């Protein structure tokens, strides 16, 4: 039987990832709504599995929970490296690739029940992603003043 608290954790992870994924989708970036949501949801499910491992199996002492999390992060590293490329002498995809790790950690936080930290972290990530748009606006304003 699925406990209600786990559904809440999964739901929060989904909402937070949709918030960031929507922002990336609006910017037409490689990892958008679906990718970010699946990464965060996968991380949440891994933590829930590790927390409930003793219920699922009799091999209680043979499972190292941190390894499951570490392997997930390694896989994200490979995925992130595939997002980074060179285009016209510029590196593109670096921010998108860098976003995968903190979104996985937000999923881990949701899975562990650290709701406040997950929400605050999501808001900080959103703010950081919006910094580029502030920089562009400031640059345009400065160029207009110089004329």
Secondary structure, 3 states (H helix, E strand, C coil): CCCHHHHHHHHHHHHHHHHHHHHHHHCCCCCCHHHHHHHHHHHHHHHHHHHCHHHHCCCCCCCCHHHHHHHHHHHHHHHHHHHCEEECCEEECHHHHHHHHHHHHHHHHHHHCCHHHHHHHHHHHHHHHHHHHHHHHHHHHHHHHHC
